[in-house]
Amino acid sequence: MTLRILVAVAMPLGQQVLEISLPEGSTVADALAAAPVRETFPGLDPEAASVGIWSRAVKADTVLRDGDRVEVYRPLRADPKDMRRARARLRTASPRSRNEP
């Protein structure tokens, strides 16, 4: 049986969903090797990137099922928790009281 797999990559300047066919028993690593990810996004190393299937993080040795969508995640520019803490510090450092407009 042949599996129909989607490989999705989103970068700041563009995104692409590539459809590939793989033999049954293929893994996420096989999908990344078969899809032209490096050619489409030269600055991305798919083997070093975090990956998931349908928004759930998985390891490269995860076996695929027909219709799976393998997603390649780019690294975050900033940690969301750190950004939230910085915004909270700014709010609490403000001298305005709650009653002032």
N, C-alpha and C positions, 0 to 999 in steps of 0.2 A: 504494500500500500504506500502511496505517496502522500506526504503531508503538505498542505498549503499553509505557509507561514508568512506573517507580515513582520517586517523589521522597521520600527519607527525610530527616527532620529530627529530631534529638534535642537537647533542651534540658534543663537541670537539673530543671525542673518537669514535663516530659512529652516524649513523642516521638510522632511520627505518620508513617505511610507513606501517601502520596497516590498514587493511580493516575490517570494521564492518558493521553490518546491524542493523538499528534502525527503529522503527515505525514512520509513518508520524507524523509531529508535534514536533519531537524531537529537542532539542536545542544543542548548542555547549557544554554546561555543561553536558548534557546527553551523548554526544559522548566521552567526556573526562572521564566520570565515567565508560562507557562501555569498552573503550579501555584499554588494560593492560599497560598503560604508566608507572605507578609506579613500576610495576614488571620489565619492560624492562629497565627503567632508574631510579634506586633507589634514586638518589640524587635530582630528579626533583619533584616539587610540582605543578601539572598541574592546580590546582585551583588558585594558586598564580601567575602563569606565564601569560604573555600577550599572547593573541591568535588572530588568524586571519583566514579568509577563502580566499583561493587563493590570498595571499599576501596583503589582506586588513584587517586592524585591526577591530575587532568586539568585542562585549560584550558577556559574557557567556550565556545571555538569547536570543541570536539571533537564530531564527528558521532556521533549515537546509533544503536544497533541495537535491534531489537525485543527486549524483555525486559530492557533495561538498568535498573540501579538507580542513580539519581543521588543522591549523598549530600552533604548540606550540613554542613560541619564548623564547629563553633563554635570561637572562639579559646581557647587553653589559658589557665588562670588562672596557671600557673607553668610554667617550662621544666623538663621532666623531668630534663635533665642537671644543671641547677643544684640541684635538689632532691636528687639522688643525691650530688652533691659535698658538699652541706651535711651529709647523713647520714654520709658517710665522714669528714668532719672531726670530727664528734661522737664517732665510734667511736675514732679515733686520739687524740683529746684525753683520753680516759678514762684515769685513773691505774691502773686495775685491770690486773693481769697475767693471762695466759691460765690460770694454775694456780689462781687464786682462784675460788671458787664464785660 
